[in-house]
């Protein structure tokens, strides 16, 4: 049996790729994944470079498949005459976003703050939309903290066909994450432009279609990924996730304001960890407060989509890669996600194609 190693693969690539462009190498039995990062110097013949890299590694003993992903940072824009002005700047006009081939609706699931259960909500929302008869995909846009592989129990690597990355089909939805392209324990240490380049590739170089709805699990905050998303894809709307806690709601308001500023419709606000029902005595407690998201929705003239309880079953099913909508479809927790999915589908006027 051949002994594939990272050093052997780097050696095989040395004649076609400069060493500092190889950002990551993942080896899974005979499947090899390679991430090439060219910074702001992406070659003009990127397709040919990718093909040469694939050919160099595919010829190695023990290699059954090769997947090469290329990232690059855009060069910074030229400084306008007159020099840089200090202080606040107006929002520059973004480029016109484009549609993703074969995708009818793109929905961003966002929060201003991390740790509010946005990714778990995204996954269960995707599965609940699937159960409405819609064809659904989910993109993990959290480049620094991808969680989709664990939440959906995905262990395989995506393949490449006709120059496009093929999403993984899991639980009946198409899924893609940077976590499927690099080693799960490897940190992503990229500056903003490279993150934006990777986000653009996950949108435009993945064979998503045909889909009724693509759910995009956004990273927390209002940074580079959010900017790239609204500039590169026509968003049908955004779902804002928050806990009832005042601190989380402050950041959720910022996220909502960001989407409105770039004319993305707000489909509604979800209150996660809304209440806790003691399994022993049945007492209902509001650990993070209660009703804060509903009040915020009313104040901000946004729909309130509903609350999701704080329940151990939701967490355990997520950790096991079998979300609650799939593992306990008749549970009250799954029913809460289904109500939200029906409201989102109604707002989109989404019906199966």
N, C-alpha and C positions, 0 to 999 in steps of 0.2 A: 504493500500500500504506500502511495506517495506521501511524503511529509511536506505538506504545504505550509509555508510560513510567510509572515509579513516581509521578512528580509528577502526571501526568494522572489516574492512578487515585485518588490521594489527593484530588485536586480533585473528582472525581466522587463520592467518598464523603463529602465535607465536609458535605453537608446531612443525612446520615443517621447518621454516626458521628463522635464527637469524635476529633480527630487523634491524641491520645496513646494511644488504644485500639488503633491500628493497629500491631501489633508487627512484622509482616513482610509483604512483597509479593513474590511470585515470578512472573515473566513468562516463559513458554516458548511462543514463537510466539503463537498465539491463546489459549492456556490461561493463566488467571490464578489464582494461589493467594493467599489472604489469611488471615493469622493475626490475630485480634482478641483482645487481652488486656485484660480489664476489672479486673484486680487483685481486690480483694474486693467490687467494686461491679457484679457481673454483673447485667444488667437482668433484671427478672422476665419480660419478654416476649422472651427470648433468641431464640426461633424466629422471631419477627416481625422482630427486628433483623437476623438473618442473612438473611432473605428480602429485606429492603429493600436490604441491602448487595449481595447478588447481583444484584438487579434494576438497581441503579444502575450496576454495572460491566458487566453483560451487554448493556446498551444502547449501550455504547461501540463505535465502528467498529473492526473488526478482532478483537473478542473472540469466541471460539468457545465457551468454557466458563469457568465460575467455580466455584471451590471455596473456601468460607469455613469456617474452623475457629475456634472460640471457646474461650479458656481463661480461667480465673478462679481466684483463691485463696479458700479458705474463710476466714471470719473466725476469729480465734483463739478458743478456748473461754474462757468467763468464768472468772476466778480464783476458786477456792473461798474461802469465808469463812475468815478466820484468816491470810490472806496467804500468800506464797510461802515454802516451806521450802527451805533450801539443802541440798546434798548429794545422795546417790543417791536416786532415786525408783523405786518398783516399776513394773513394766510395766502401764499402764492396760489394762483389758479392751477389746479391739478390737471394733468393730461386727461383726455376723455377716456374713461374706462371702457373696456371691451367685454363682450360676452365670451364665455367659455364654451367651445364647440359641444353641442349636444346637451348642455345643461340649461334647464328652463329657469330655475330660481337658485340664487346663492344667498344663504342666510348666515349672518355672523352671530355667534353666541359669545357675548363679551361681558366683562366685569371690569370695574376700575381697580379692583383689589384682588390679590391672590388668596387662595384658601377658602373661597366661598362655595366651592362645589360646582364650578362652571363646567369643567370637563366631564364630570359625571352626569350633569344635566344635559350636555351636548350629546353624549352617547345614548342616553335613554330617550332623548327627544328624537334622535335619528331612528332608533328602533321603533318608537311609537308611530312615527310617520310612515315607516315601512309597513306597519300593521294596518295602516289606512289604505294600503294598496299602492303606495307611491314607490317609485324607484329612487333610492337614496344613497348618497355618498357622504363621507365625513372626512374632512381635512384637519389634521392637527397642525395648526399654525404656530404653536408654541415651540419655537426653534430651540430655546434654551432649556425648556423643561417638558419634553414630549411625554405624554402619558397614554396616548391612544393604544400603543401595542399592549400594555398591561390591561387596560380597561376592556379591550376586545379579545384578549388572550391570543394575540398574534405572535407567532414565533418565526414564521417564514419571511424570506426576503423577496422584494418585488422583482419582477423580470423586466426586460427591455424588449420591445417589439416595434419595429419600424421607427426607431428613434424615439419612442415614447415610453415612459415608465408605466407599467401596468399596475393599477391599484390592487390591493389584496381584498378578496371577497371574504368577509367575516360576518357571521350572523345575518347574512342576506343584505349587507350594505357594502359598498366599495369604500375602502379605507386607505389613507396614505398619511405618513408621518416621517419627519426627519429621523425619528427613532427607529424606523425600519431600514434606514440606509447606513447608519453608523452603529458602532457597538453601544449597547445600552449603558455601559459604565463610562463611556468616553464623554467628557464635557465638551460642549461647543463653545469655543473661545473665539468668537467672531465679532468684529466691529459692525456698526449699523449697516453700512453699504452691503456687506456680504450677507447679512441677515436678510436684507431686502431682496438681494439677488436670489437667495435660496427660496424665499417665499414666492417670488415670481415664478420660479421653476416648478414648485409644487402646484401652482395654479395652472400654468400654461404648458408644462411638459409632462403632464400625467394624462393618460387616456381616460378622462372622467365619463364622457358621454356613452350612451344616452342616460340622462338622469332627470327626474322631476325636481329634486331638491338636493343641493349640496350644502351640508352643514359645515361651517368653518368654526372650529374651536379656537378662539383667539387667545393670545397671551393676555395677562392682566395689564392694565395701564392704557396709555394712549401714545404709543411710541412708533418705532419704525415699521413694525409689521402691520399695525393698523393703517398707517399712511399708505403703505404699499398695497394693501388689500383694497382700499377705496379707490386708489388710482388705477389698479390693474384689472379689477373685475366689477361688473355692474351688480351691485348688491340689491336684492329685492327687499331687504330689511334686516334689522338687528334685534336680537333678543338680549336684554340686559338681565344678568343674574346677580343677586345680592342676598346677604343675610339681613335680618331685621335690625341688626346692630347699627347704631348711628355712624360709626367710623366707616363701615362698609358702604353705607348709603351715600356718604359724602363722595366717595370715589366712584360709586355707580352713577351718580349725577354727572360727574365729569365725563365718564364714558358715553353716557347718553347725549350730552351736549356736543361731544366730538362728532358723533354720527349725524346729528342734526345740522351741524355746521357744514358738513359736506353733502347734505341733502339725501341722506340715507333714511328711509322710513323706520320708525321705531315700532316694531311689532308688539312689544310689550315688555313688562318687567316680571321676573319670577322671584318669589321670596323663598330661598332655600333655607333649610334648617329652621323652618317656621315654628315648629313645636316638637316637643318630645313626650311620647306616651310611655309611661313606665310599664314594662312587660309584666311586672309582678303584681302591681296594685291598680293599674289603669289610670293613675293620676297623670294629668296633662300639665307639663311645665314648659315655660317659654325661656329657655336658657339664654338666647341671644335677643330677647325682646319679642314682640309680636306686632304685626300689622304695619311695621315701618315702611316696607316696600309698597304696600297698598296705598299708604298715605302719600308717599313720594310720587307714585304713579298719578294719583289724583292731582297733586300740585303741579306736576310737569305735563299734564294733559296727555298721558300715555296710558295705554291699556294695561290693566293688571291681569296677568295670565294665570295667577294662582300660586299656592304655596306647596312646598315639598317638605314633609316632616323630616326631622333628624331621627334616623332609625339605623340600628346596627345592620339590618339586612341589606340596606342600600350599600353600605361600606363594604361588607363582606362579599357581596356579589360582584362589586366592582373590582376588588382585589383578586377575585378568582377568574376575572376575564369573562364573566357571564352576567351582564347587567340585569338589574331587577325586572325590567320590562320583559326580558327573555326568561330569566330563571323563575320568577314568580308572577306570571302575567295577570293572575286574578287577585293579587294583593292590593290593598289600599294605596300602597306606595306607587305601584305601577299605574293604577288608575289616575293618580295625580299627574303623572307624566303624560298619560293619554289625553287628559283634558287640555293640557297645555298644547300638545301636538295638534289636536282638533282646532284649537283657536288659531294657531300659527297657519295651518293649512287653509282655514277659512279666510284669514287675512290675505294670503297669497292667491286665493282662488285656485288653489292647486288641486287638480284632479289627476288620476292616473292617465298617462299618455296612451 
